[in-house]
């Protein structure tokens, strides 16, 4: 399956089809209702694979981010990754309640699960098509996408708790959010400085061991942050940001190791999620799935981007592109497993609906992103380095 996935990535390069979608399709074809006949229906294993993969992917995204480039746009990106996620979740929640008859809280949960975007998929598509974004736009999308996952996780877990325990107050959820963010940021900043200092001082016998050391450190910090009731995902992303802007002799070795490992995790994660899907269960929710997907792409995301960027001096073409590049990827599918694990009555329907939304997003937005970048004149023809 790994070999098939890597080979299929050539199709992505040639025809502009998102490679992650191809990995997902291979997983579905190998699954219980596909030609492979591999039966897999264990949400806890699927969730564990997804969480481990996201640790690597988020760190890789952070360590490859140039802080000097993204710093001028930190307010815009943080607004989009917090308030923008909330606006998207609320507007899509209202649509879900009206369209499929779920309660508002369940609709809000559907909106929260689908609210985060996938920067890795966006930049992989742009790279394969030969389009290189102007630095300002690339920095905004990169920072927003890397930092909006914790907000989506917070909303998802908080709403599930609220559904299971209706007596929980809004104040409790607000405290939970502040705690998750504050602890995640604090530990991420501290741990990033610590690991950078250790790497500069420690003398290992083999250069490759530095990357293994960093991997072990990430897993330790992720677990520790979660034990302390913080956002482990936010912590590992910030560790990546801190390390990416430090100078040490083995930095290129670590960057190359985690770049390859992040791709391995993407393949494994989407193969696993593909195996976890039963295509026959997608048919009953096809029509509401298509409608919700279009509302997310054409209404909810554009409204949230427009509202969040009102105070800032972004050009119209930059706002339009940011609205269109709200590509959904791995995180919504992984989050959609949580309602099933916690035994929510609508858990299976929510998972299938979110899975459908991700596929529509990849097909509609994913295949058109390079063309939209050129149409809006946001491709930098003078740029020679990959973003």
RANORHU-V700385 format. One record per helix or strand of 3 or more residues. SS is the DSSP state (alpha for helix, beta for strand). FROM is the first residue (numbers start at 1). TO is the last residue. Records with the same first field share a line. If there is no record, write none. Layout:
SS: FROM-TO ; FROM-TO
//
This chain:
alpha: 2-15 ; 19-30 ; 43-63 ; 67-100 ; 104-113 ; 119-129 ; 135-147 ; 149-164 ; 170-201 ; 208-227 ; 232-244 ; 251-276 ; 279-281 ; 283-308 ; 316-324 ; 330-341 ; 347-366 ; 369-375
//
